[in-house]
Amino acid sequence: MVTRGEVKELSRDLMRNLNNLSKPRIDLIALFIFSIVKSSTINLSKIAICMDNEVKTGSNYRRLQRFISQINWSNTSLTVAILKWIGLDNNLTLLIDRTNWEFGQKKINILFISVLYEGYSIPLGWSLLNKKGNSNQGDRWNLLNKIIEKIGHSKILQIVGDREFCGTYWYKYLKNKNIGFVIRIKSNQKVFHNGSKISVKSIVESNTRRGQQSNNKLYKFNGINVYVSGFRFKNDKNKLEYLIILSSERIKNVSQVYGERWQIESMFKNMKSNGFNIEQTHVKKDSRLETLIGLVSISYIWMIKAGLYLKKKEPKIFKVKVHGRPARSVFRAGLDHVLRVLITNNSKELAIIIKFLSCT
């Protein structure tokens, strides 16, 4: 169970960025965050069991239900607070992707835009798509417009996405907002150079022969000035594949710049099977699910910041193994550390990690 002292301490720090909510609701958010750590799920009935032992489980469950039905954290309600929590204000690199799952007959399909922070993906805005499959260009600029309304377009350096997030109108929209883009495209695409139509695959093959991933040439794609970069590689089936990038600026190191996109995949994994098991929610209504995602996002940010703190304090536990990956992820290390602190009732260490959500 979570103690009242723990809730009081976290509530005080949450209040700094959620001051539009009443104290009882801030207390409930703190209780939720502690309980999600202890239960590793966002199933409300299971979270209720981990809450205050002085209140019946059924009452806790109803409190949670009332909160997500009465507090409407839609799309970008937490964008400004999230940027304060992670201390970012300018030159933002955004990542865009979708995650989905099914609950009974309900198809849950969520478009996320996250921000790169210390090499990790932090959710910044999300939108539930009432359909299966890919987002369209309108879905993307509707969500990005809402983020821009909160922070302005001048703070955004670029947005990185995979092959789903292409489209002439999407590129033009980003160009008009003066936002750079790094988007993977299909190898059968064509561009123009000096009036000649050229296959992007042939550009990458030519660069590869020269031992480089990009050149200094500017191409035209449906009237838009772009650079084409990329390389060939063998996939896990030992078949030759192309990673080809269309970008607004020249990219020297495609592996590094586009590789940042994988952090949003890691974020989804941490929100799902590796951490909070978001698919276990029985919440179906879109507005309530968006609020629940907001609660999960706050919890996720705290685990990332706790993990980064631990990485500086105990770097040995993140030692890179033979396969090239660290023994533990920053998120998982943060989650395990917070859980251990709560179980052992280490008040001194708890006070330290709670400060990560105070922005002071």
HELIX and SHEET records of a PDB file:
HELIX    1   1 ARG A    4  LEU A   14  1                                  11    
HELIX    2   2 LYS A   23  SER A   39  1                                  17    
HELIX    3   3 LEU A   44  CYS A   50  1                                   7    
HELIX    4   4 THR A   57  GLN A   70  1                                  14    
HELIX    5   5 THR A   79  ILE A   86  1                                   8    
HELIX    6   6 GLN A  137  ILE A  151  1                                  15    
HELIX    7   7 HIS A  153  LYS A  155  5                                   3    
HELIX    8   8 ARG A  163  PHE A  165  5                                   3    
HELIX    9   9 THR A  168  ASN A  176  1                                   9    
HELIX   10  10 VAL A  200  ARG A  209  1                                  10    
HELIX   11  11 VAL A  254  GLY A  259  1                                   6    
HELIX   12  12 TRP A  262  MET A  271  1                                  10    
HELIX   13  13 ILE A  278  GLN A  280  5                                   3    
HELIX   14  14 ASP A  286  LYS A  313  1                                  28    
HELIX   15  15 PRO A  315  PHE A  318  5                                   4    
HELIX   16  16 VAL A  330  THR A  344  1                                  15    
HELIX   17  17 SER A  347  ILE A  354  1                                   8    
HELIX   18  18 LYS A  355  LEU A  357  5                                   3    
SHEET    1   A 8 TYR A 120  LEU A 128  0                                        
SHEET    2   A 8 LYS A 106  TYR A 117 -1                                        
SHEET    3   A 8 LEU A  92  PHE A 103 -1                                        
SHEET    4   A 8 ILE A 156  GLY A 161  1                                        
SHEET    5   A 8 GLY A 180  ILE A 185  1                                        
SHEET    6   A 8 LEU A 240  SER A 247 -1                                        
SHEET    7   A 8 ILE A 224  LYS A 234 -1                                        
SHEET    8   A 8 TYR A 219  PHE A 221 -1                                        
SHEET    1   B 2 LYS A 190  HIS A 193  0                                        
SHEET    2   B 2 SER A 196  SER A 199 -1                                        
END                                                                             
